[in-house]
Amino acid sequence: MSLGDVEVRSKSRQIFYSIILIALSVPVIVAFSMLVLSSFANQMVTNFDFSKVRFTFKNWQLLFQGRIAITGGLRENIFLYLINTAIVAFGVAIVTTLVGTLSGYAISRIRFRGRRFVLLMMLMLHALPGSILIVGVYFLYRLWMPTSLNALRYFSFFYVIVARAALEVPLSVWLMKGFFDLLPWEVEWSALVDGASRLKTWAKIMMPLIKPGVVAILIFGFLAGWQDIIYVRTFLIDKTLATFIESNLESEMAYMPLLAAAATLYLLPTIFFYISSQKLLFKVYAGGIRR
Amino acid sequence: MASIVLENITKKFGKVTALDGVNLQIDDGEFIVLLGPSGSGKTTLMYLIAGIYRPTSGRILFDGRDVTNLPPKERNVGLVFQNWALYPHMKVFDNIAFPLTLKKADKNTIQQRVHEVANMLRIEALLDRYPWQLSGGQQQRVAIARALVKQPQILLFDEPLSNLDALLRIGVRTELKRLQKDLKITSVYVTHDQAEALAIADRIAVINNGKLIQVGTPNEIYYNPRHTFVAGFVGNPPANLLNAEFDGTRLTIETKTFQAPAELLQRISGRRRIVLGFRPEKGSLLDHITENAVGIEVQVYEVESMGREQIVTVSIEQTMVKVLRPSEEKFQVGQRLFLCVDIKDLMLFDFDTNEALDVR
């Protein structure tokens, strides 16, 4: 065997690893391809016999027209659901990121009473799944909810965002604390001596340096909000894509290929964010600081 | 430009006392070096001047104004960190301009001032690069430029040369001293390198274990150390320190005894034990004892060539003594000689307090 540079893996090994990774992802890829194929077909694709399958755009057309059944006059506003989902997702992302970066900074940089306790409690909170907490969360919802239906609609958005974000906060605080811990004190002191306030140092110096981490929790938060069904179903008066698909799966006149189209639509942001954020996550600033 | 007065400064981190009752006056335009081994508290003292730390007790005055409780941004000091602490996500121009943008200076002023300091430090060609695209020496210039751009009244340097390679260090050292003299900014420079301190300082403040041991010009520190710590820390190699016993007329080092010179009797003033010290270059190795000198029999232990000079290590029984001799002189390992030191070159210290013994 010839000796290469340390950072270069041998070719045969690379091929070996690739084969394992591909084999592991085959079930996932097959499942998702079947879903996407179904959304363009006259019937659900459930096996590899394509003899009766016809290609069609009809499902997508019906979906955007909001006609969830082929027959009958049932109409639903799919665009409204899309916007609702986006509101919840962006809301969760922003709340998670704001709380995560600010408290991560405080826990990493400021020594205060009960710092360790807060960290440990958050770790415990993270260990509990959201569905376990839902009784308590619902109790608070009932305590605070406004009586007028219109106000309740807005309140339910606010509540679902905050409640869902609360589940993401522990992880994001821990992540951000880790990122801030890595930044040398000297850079922060330097900014303070240069005349910046603590908040300005955080915004202008610290945050840009941990941008990859911030983008990561922003995306985690978005996906958590986008994918959530339990909290949305429990608290939100309006429908999101998730509750729309879920409620139609159970209905008698469900037309599955149309739901496949809805599900594919629902998948798109996840795939988009995953691909676009990949590069950012690996971009780490370095240089200018010696340790 | 400002004078600095440190009054009885004590700084504690929990139970650890980092600085203990430090009093120091720094004159306007002076270049003072805080010299001490790592962990001595010298960087802590500098951070106190910058306002990054608050003293546990004591006062700090700039030009007579009490700044003890002012945050760093209200002190108008420039600080060059050991690791330079450049902002990696900003270009060199923005790095240097950062203190000015915080002051909300207008664009033209910023442009003009940044180019001014960049020109002075010869980094104008680099303004469009990121810190990681620069060499160590260049990054350091950027750090100095950023400290200078806001026209601070005090400049602080935290071991700024320790991350540069040896040759570059000597060059930058000269430039720094020149720059400070041209700008006449009061400067505090922290280092653990005694050679750097001797070369660059107007005055040196030697710190050990959180206490100020001696403050003085490089010459005073080198030739007239007030404490065995200063004698044993400054110089390359540092001064030799030997424990000696005194019986009223004769001094004894281990088993070697010699007549105490009359000139020293008053300074010893009846102490039973003292510490004798001398600079390595003040010792000579001869086959006889010269006049006006004390001599003691020694054996050559090892000879190290340094080019122009050589370090001859000799042993008095257990104790090793280093002597600096011109390389023309020849010595052999095992050779028996007399180590002679002129009486005027002997330094005397109290055995218990380690402080220098003066003529009273």
Interface residues (C-beta under 8 A of the other chain):
Chain A: P184 E186 V187 W189 S190 A191 L192 V193 D194 G195 A196 S197 K200 I205 P208 L209 K211 Y285 A286 G287 G288 I289 R290 R291
Chain B: Y47 A50 G51 I52 P71 P72 K73 V77 G78 L79 F81 Q82 N83 W84 A85 L86 Y87 P88 H89 N95 F98 P99 L102 K103 Y130 P131 W132 Q133 G136 Q139 R146 K150 N163
